[in-house]
Structure formats: structure tokens, C-alpha cells
Amino acid sequence: MILQNEFVHWFRASSPYIHAHRNRTFVIFFSGTAVTEPDFDNLIHDLALLKSLGVRLVLIHGIRQQIDERLQQQGDTPKFHHHLRITDATTLQYVKQAAGLVRVEIEALLSMGVSGSPMAGAQIKVASGNFVTAKPLGVLDGIDYCYTGSVRRIDAQAIHQQLDQNNVVLISPIGYSPSGEVFNLSAEEVATEVAIALQAEKLILLTEQNCLSPDDQKPIQQLTTDQAEALLKQTPELPDAIAHSLRAAMQSCRQGVHRAHLINRHVDGALLLELFTRDGIGTLVSSTDFETIRPATLDDIGGIMELIKPLELQGILVKRSREKLEMEIGDYIVIERDGLIIGCTAFHVMPEQTSAEIACLAVHADYRKGARGNSLLDYLTGKAGKQGIKRLFVRSTQTVHWFVERGFIPCEVDDLPEPMKSAYNYQRNSKVLFRDVGR
């Protein structure tokens, strides 16, 4: 029964993300190494699940390991400069072979539909093509990169047409020039440029390891693009693969992609955990803060009601109707975390304009250890100071000590300003406290 309850709780908690991701375009990169591993079919199953939930998928695969294996089989040594492969005419043949083999293997896995398997009934159609126009990288630092190229243009219209036909688009790190030449490209660059060209909702980079904080070696949950740039500058010892992925995330977010995610592919189900749980499992990069405190709007009413309903049932908060919330929405402040309301409070200014009531201060149960209540209180205190409010009042039945610990002083009902005094519910018997602004 416990496992059943956990499943039901998880499934219900994931529903906002299921709705949010439907009909959104995700560009997902994974390395050639990932394709060779025994559990790669688990990733394919997760991709099929995303597709069944209405996500428009564009998949970009790498082929570095496959190229290296072919070179070594022929007794050749892979040549790199500044982490980019030097692709001579012989290596280009291996590039073509590797790209073709990996693409066919992925298409085969996406075509599975054995009864009783996770792919049963999926009927996924895969589209590949010459979506990427490339140009030669040329000579850098006196080194001729030969057939190594860079992205010149992405045919976004052609990709959108395939997505509109309900196909999964699969793109190899190969580009073609108008003169008919073939170029070996960086798969991360292709993924980045495709995401930007499509103005995708998400660029997802499946990495070989976690993006760790240099301070405590714990996984970093979220970064703005400015924070990611600072991390790269201040931490030259970051692994090259993570540094490349962070740069790709920064570039995409600064050019219109809503979110970028770095996810350790070695964690089974990491893609689903990142996309369908509140805190995820990877590192989220965005151009703006992942979590913000802001004034509420009418669109937030549903989220506020869902947040405060459990507290109303427990008698901690007074029940508020939707109509009352709509009338007073201009007084509300919310904490939004990746589109979800996880905290709220109200700031009711009294008619004399020198005092105000703090009401409906609530934080979601999963986030009460993050000092978010303090953040809301600080926000309101700052707001009071700007508006010339001298004294803040609060009524509470079960959180009196929390307010006392933050400088509030108990007082009598008669000390309340109108209309708080006339609206006081003696049956509820709330404790009354105040704090002067600036204390």
C-alpha cells in the first residue's frame, strides 16, 4: 500500500509537468558512447514515453567513440586540436560510416513495438535528412582542420514540418555544403544551433557526469546564464565535457531557448526525474532566475488555491473563496519555481495608510526548509518601507512562535487598526502580533 501511495503521489505531482510539456519542442543530445552501452534501450523507452505525452522530439547523437574505434582498428591515431577533431579525407570516410551505423541503430530501437515491452504500441516514425548546412572550419593556429566544419544554417522550417507530421527528428553531426561537400561537426554545436533555430522550449544535454559545485562538490541544481559564465571563468578545472555543455546551455538560453538542462545519463530514468519532478536531478540553466518572488496575477489563483487548501483544512489558514482571491489578487505576493507556485502571502494596507496586515503566509510542504518564509517576510518588510508603512500586524493560531522569533510582539485585539478589529473572529481566537517596520 505504501508503494501504491507513493506512485499515486508521484503521478499526481507530475501532472503539471505533463500538461506544461505537451506540444513543446525538446532538443536532446546524447553521446556516441551512450549508444554503445547495454542500458541505452532504457533511454529509448524514456524518449518514447515523452513522445507519447505529446513532446515534439529532436534527437542529436554523437559519434566520437565510433570514429575513434575505426581509426584504431586501422592503426591510425585520432588527431585533435583544441578538443576538435582534425578530419582528413580518410577520417571523413569513417565519419560517414559511424554516422550511418549509429543512425540506423537508433532508428531500429525507436521502431520496436514488441507486445509487453515499454515500446508496445508506440509506432514512432523517425525522420532524418539534410537539415544542417555546414562550412569548413578552415585553418586555425596554423592547423588545417580539413573536413571538420561548423554549422552555417539550420533548415528550421523542414524540421518543423516533420514535427508537425508527428515524427521524431533524428540528426547526425554531419553537415552539407551547397557545393556538395560533407563536413564532420561537433554534435553539441549541432544540438545548440538546432535548439536556437527552432526556438525550442528545452535543450537537454545528456552528460557523462554531474555538474558539481567547486565549493562542496555537490550537484548544482540551477544556474542563470550569468552564473554559468561566472562558474566557467572562476573554475578552470571544470571537466572539459561539462564546460562544453555549460557553454552550449548559455548560448542557447541567451538566444531564445527557454531552458537548458545538463543531466547525468548514467542515472537510470534521469530524463524523467528531471522533467517530471519539482526539483529534478540535473542542472537547469536559464536566462532568468529559476525561482522568483513577484506580485501575483489572476493566472496564479489556481496555484494559490492549491497551495493553501491543505492549510485551510488544518485550520491554520482561514478559508478563502476564489471570488475573494480574485478581488484581492493585487495584495498577493507569490514565490514561483519553474512555473509552479510554492509560496504566497498577502499584504493588506489599512485605510489610514500607516499600517498593514500580513495574511495567508504559506509555503509548500516540500520547500519549508529553504527559508522561503523568511524571504516572503523580508519582501513584505521592504515593500512596507517603500510605501511608508510604519507597523505590520498579523493574526495567527498556530505559528505565533515563528513570528515572535522574527521580532513580532503580542498585542490585544483592541490594538488592531480598523477594519482588522471589526473583522476579528472571536470564535477562531487568533493571537494578534505586530512589528514596527525597521525593527
C-alpha positions in Angstrom: 0.0 0.0 0.0 2.9 2.4 0.7 4.3 1.8 -2.7 0.9 2.4 -4.2 0.5 5.7 -2.3 4.0 6.8 -3.4 3.1 6.1 -7.0 -0.2 8.0 -6.8 1.5 10.9 -5.1 4.3 11.0 -7.7 1.8 10.7 -10.6 -0.3 13.5 -9.3 2.7 15.7 -8.7 3.9 15.1 -12.2 0.6 16.2 -13.8 1.5 19.9 -14.1 4.7 19.0 -16.0 2.8 16.6 -18.3 0.5 19.5 -19.2 3.3 22.0 -19.5 5.5 19.8 -21.8 2.7 18.8 -24.2 3.3 20.2 -27.7 6.6 21.7 -26.7 9.8 21.1 -28.7 12.7 19.5 -26.9 16.1 19.1 -28.5 18.0 16.2 -26.8 21.7 15.5 -27.2 23.4 12.2 -26.2 26.9 11.0 -27.0 28.0 8.1 -29.2 29.3 6.4 -26.1 25.7 6.3 -24.7 24.6 4.4 -27.8 27.1 1.6 -27.2 26.0 0.9 -23.6 23.7 -2.0 -22.6 21.2 0.3 -20.9 20.8 2.6 -23.9 17.4 1.0 -24.6 16.2 2.4 -21.3 16.8 5.9 -22.6 15.0 5.0 -25.8 12.0 3.8 -23.7 12.0 7.2 -21.9 12.1 9.0 -25.1 9.2 7.0 -26.4 7.3 7.9 -23.2 8.0 11.6 -23.8 6.7 11.2 -27.4 3.5 9.5 -26.1 2.9 12.5 -23.8 2.9 14.9 -26.7 6.5 16.2 -26.6 8.0 17.2 -30.0 11.4 15.5 -30.1 14.5 16.3 -32.0 17.4 14.0 -31.2 21.1 14.8 -31.8 23.6 11.9 -31.4 27.3 11.9 -31.2 29.7 9.6 -33.0 33.2 10.4 -31.5 33.7 7.0 -29.9 32.7 5.2 -33.1 35.1 7.2 -35.2 37.9 6.6 -32.8 37.3 2.9 -32.8 37.5 2.7 -36.6 40.7 4.8 -36.7 42.3 2.5 -34.1 41.2 -0.6 -36.0 43.2 0.7 -38.9 46.2 1.6 -36.8 45.6 5.3 -37.1 45.7 7.8 -34.2 42.8 10.2 -33.7 44.1 13.8 -34.2 42.6 16.7 -32.2 43.4 20.3 -31.7 41.6 22.4 -29.1 39.3 19.4 -28.5 38.2 19.4 -32.1 38.9 16.5 -34.5 41.1 17.1 -37.5 39.1 15.3 -40.2 41.3 14.4 -43.2 39.9 12.5 -46.2 40.4 9.1 -44.7 38.9 10.1 -41.4 35.9 11.5 -43.2 35.1 8.0 -44.6 35.0 6.7 -41.0 32.8 9.7 -40.0 30.3 8.7 -42.7 30.3 5.1 -41.7 29.9 5.9 -38.0 27.1 8.3 -38.6 25.2 5.8 -40.8 25.6 3.0 -38.4 24.6 4.9 -35.3 21.6 6.5 -37.0 20.3 3.0 -38.1 20.8 1.6 -34.6 18.8 4.4 -33.1 16.1 4.1 -35.7 15.8 0.4 -35.1 15.4 0.9 -31.3 12.8 3.6 -31.9 10.9 1.2 -34.2 10.5 -1.6 -31.6 6.9 -2.5 -30.7 7.1 -5.9 -29.1 4.0 -6.7 -27.0 4.6 -6.4 -23.3 7.6 -4.1 -23.8 7.8 -0.4 -22.9 7.6 0.3 -26.7 4.5 -1.7 -27.3 2.1 0.3 -29.4 4.5 3.3 -29.7 4.6 3.3 -33.5 7.2 6.0 -33.6 8.1 7.4 -37.0 11.7 8.8 -37.4 12.7 11.4 -39.9 16.3 12.2 -40.8 17.6 14.5 -43.6 20.0 17.2 -44.7 18.7 19.7 -42.2 22.2 21.1 -41.5 24.2 23.3 -43.9 27.9 23.5 -42.9 31.0 25.3 -43.8 34.7 24.3 -43.3 36.3 25.4 -40.1 39.4 26.2 -42.1 42.9 26.8 -40.7 43.3 27.8 -37.1 46.6 28.3 -35.3 48.3 27.0 -38.5 46.3 23.8 -38.3 44.2 22.8 -41.3 41.0 21.1 -40.0 40.3 19.7 -43.5 36.7 18.3 -43.4 35.9 19.4 -39.9 33.2 22.1 -40.2 30.9 24.4 -38.3 27.2 25.0 -38.6 26.2 27.6 -41.2 22.5 27.3 -41.2 19.7 25.0 -39.8 16.6 24.4 -42.0 14.2 25.0 -39.2 11.2 25.0 -41.5 11.9 21.5 -42.7 12.4 20.2 -39.2 9.1 21.8 -38.1 7.3 20.2 -41.0 8.5 16.8 -39.8 7.5 17.5 -36.2 4.1 18.7 -37.4 3.7 15.3 -39.1 4.2 13.7 -35.6 7.7 12.4 -36.5 10.7 12.2 -34.2 13.6 14.1 -35.9 17.0 12.4 -35.7 20.0 14.4 -36.7 23.6 13.2 -37.1 26.6 15.5 -36.5 27.1 15.8 -40.3 26.7 18.9 -42.4 26.5 19.5 -46.1 27.8 22.5 -48.1 26.0 24.0 -51.2 28.8 22.5 -53.3 28.0 19.0 -52.1 30.8 18.5 -49.6 30.3 16.7 -46.3 31.7 18.0 -43.0 32.2 16.4 -39.6 30.6 18.6 -37.0 30.5 18.9 -33.2 27.3 17.2 -32.0 27.0 19.7 -29.1 27.2 22.6 -31.6 24.6 21.0 -33.9 22.2 20.5 -30.9 22.7 24.1 -29.8 22.2 25.6 -33.2 19.1 23.4 -33.8 17.6 24.4 -30.5 18.2 28.1 -31.2 16.8 27.8 -34.8 13.7 26.1 -33.6 13.3 28.4 -30.5 12.9 25.1 -28.6 11.4 25.0 -25.2 14.3 23.0 -23.9 17.8 21.9 -24.9 18.7 18.8 -23.0 22.3 17.7 -22.8 22.8 14.1 -21.5 26.3 14.3 -20.0 28.7 11.7 -18.7 28.8 13.2 -15.2 27.1 15.7 -12.9 27.9 19.4 -12.9 29.3 19.9 -9.5 29.9 22.9 -7.3 33.6 23.7 -6.8 32.9 24.6 -3.2 31.3 21.4 -1.8 31.4 19.0 -4.8 27.6 18.7 -4.7 25.5 18.8 -7.9 24.4 22.3 -8.9 20.6 22.4 -9.2 20.2 25.6 -11.2 22.2 28.5 -12.8 21.3 31.6 -14.6 23.4 32.2 -17.8 25.4 34.9 -15.9 26.1 32.5 -13.0 27.1 29.8 -15.5 29.5 32.2 -17.2 31.0 33.2 -13.8 31.4 29.5 -12.9 33.3 28.8 -16.1 35.6 31.8 -15.6 36.3 31.1 -11.9 36.6 27.3 -12.2 39.1 26.4 -15.0 39.4 22.9 -13.5 35.8 22.0 -14.6 35.9 18.8 -16.8 36.0 19.7 -20.5 32.8 17.9 -21.3 30.8 19.8 -18.6 32.4 23.1 -19.7 31.3 22.4 -23.3 27.8 21.6 -22.2 27.6 24.7 -20.0 28.7 26.9 -22.9 26.1 25.3 -25.1 23.4 25.9 -22.4 24.5 29.5 -22.0 24.5 30.2 -25.8 21.1 28.6 -26.4 19.4 30.4 -23.5 20.8 33.7 -24.5 19.4 33.2 -28.0 15.8 32.3 -27.2 15.7 28.8 -25.8 13.6 28.8 -22.6 15.6 26.3 -20.6 18.7 24.1 -20.9 19.3 21.0 -18.8 22.6 19.1 -18.1 21.6 15.6 -17.0 23.9 12.8 -15.9 22.8 10.0 -18.3 24.3 7.3 -16.0 21.4 7.7 -13.6 18.6 5.4 -14.7 15.5 7.4 -15.5 17.4 10.7 -15.1 15.5 12.3 -18.0 12.1 11.6 -16.4 13.3 12.7 -13.0 14.5 16.0 -14.4 11.4 16.7 -16.4 8.6 15.4 -14.1 9.7 16.2 -10.5 9.8 19.6 -8.7 13.5 19.7 -8.1 14.8 17.5 -10.9 18.1 15.7 -10.8 20.3 17.7 -13.2 21.5 21.3 -13.6 19.0 23.7 -15.1 20.3 26.8 -16.9 18.0 29.7 -17.8 18.4 33.3 -18.8 16.4 34.4 -15.7 16.1 33.1 -12.2 14.6 29.7 -11.8 12.8 30.8 -8.6 11.4 34.3 -8.1 9.3 36.3 -5.7 6.9 38.6 -7.5 3.4 40.2 -7.3 0.6 37.7 -8.1 -1.7 37.9 -11.1 -5.1 36.4 -11.9 -3.3 33.5 -13.6 -1.8 32.5 -10.2 -5.2 32.0 -8.4 -5.3 28.3 -9.2 -1.8 27.7 -7.9 -2.5 29.8 -4.7 -5.7 27.8 -4.0 -3.9 24.5 -4.4 -1.1 25.7 -2.1 -3.3 27.0 0.7 -6.0 24.3 0.6 -4.2 21.8 2.9 -3.6 24.6 5.5 -7.2 25.7 5.3 -8.3 22.1 6.0 -6.0 22.0 9.0 -7.4 25.3 10.3 -4.1 27.0 10.0 -5.4 29.5 7.5 -8.9 31.0 7.1 -10.7 29.6 4.1 -10.7 31.9 1.1 -13.0 31.6 -1.9 -11.9 32.1 -5.5 -14.0 35.2 -5.7 -12.3 36.7 -2.6 -8.9 35.9 -4.1 -9.8 37.5 -7.4 -10.9 40.7 -5.6 -7.7 40.9 -3.6 -5.2 39.5 -6.0 -3.4 42.8 -6.1 -2.4 42.3 -2.5 -0.8 38.9 -3.0 2.9 38.0 -3.5 4.0 34.6 -4.7 7.1 32.5 -5.0 7.2 30.9 -8.4 9.5 28.0 -9.0 9.7 26.9 -12.7 6.1 27.8 -13.3 4.7 26.4 -10.0 3.5 28.5 -7.1 5.4 27.2 -4.0 4.8 30.1 -1.6 2.4 33.0 -1.2 1.4 35.8 1.2 -0.9 38.8 1.2 -0.2 42.4 2.2 -3.4 44.3 3.1 -2.8 48.0 3.6 -5.1 49.6 6.2 -7.2 52.7 5.3 -5.0 55.1 7.3 -2.1 54.0 5.1 0.3 53.7 8.0 -0.2 50.1 8.9 -0.7 46.8 7.1 -1.7 43.2 7.8 0.4 40.2 6.7 -2.0 37.4 5.8 -2.1 34.0 4.2 1.7 33.4 4.5 2.2 29.8 3.2 5.0 27.7 1.8 4.6 24.3 0.1 5.5 21.4 2.5 8.3 20.3 0.2 10.1 23.7 0.5 9.8 24.7 4.1 13.4 24.1 4.9 14.7 26.7 2.5 14.0 29.9 4.5 11.3 30.9 1.9 9.0 32.1 4.7 11.8 34.5 5.7 12.2 35.6 2.1 8.5 36.4 1.9 8.6 38.3 5.2 11.7 40.3 4.0 10.0 41.1 0.7 6.9 42.5 2.6 9.0 44.4 5.0 10.8 46.1 2.1 7.5 46.8 0.4 6.2 48.3 3.6 9.2 50.6 3.9 8.8 51.9 0.3 5.1 52.6 0.9 5.7 54.5 4.2 4.0 51.8 6.3 5.1 52.1 10.0 3.6 48.9 11.6 2.8 45.4 10.4 0.1 43.3 12.1 -0.5 39.5 11.9 -3.2 37.2 13.2 -2.2 33.6 13.9 -3.5 30.4 15.6 -0.6 28.0 15.2 2.5 29.9 14.0 2.8 32.5 16.8 6.3 31.4 17.8 7.5 31.7 14.2 6.5 35.4 14.1 7.8 36.0 17.7 11.2 34.7 16.6 11.2 37.3 13.9 10.6 40.3 16.1 6.8 40.4 16.3 5.3 41.3 19.7 1.9 40.0 21.0 -0.8 42.7 21.5 -4.5 42.9 22.1 -7.4 42.9 19.7 -8.2 46.5 20.7 -4.7 47.5 19.4 -5.7 46.4 15.9 -6.5 49.1 13.3 -9.8 49.2 11.5 -11.0 47.2 9.6 -9.0 44.3 11.3 -10.6 44.9 14.6 -14.2 44.8 13.3 -13.4 41.7 11.2 -11.8 39.8 14.1 -13.3 36.3 14.6 -13.6 35.6 18.3 -14.6 32.0 17.7 -11.3 31.4 15.9 -9.5 33.2 18.8 -6.4 34.1 16.8 -3.4 35.6 18.6 -2.5 39.1 17.5 1.0 40.4 17.0 2.7 43.4 15.5 6.2 44.6 14.5 7.3 48.1 13.7 8.9 48.5 10.3 12.6 48.9 10.6 13.0 46.8 13.7 
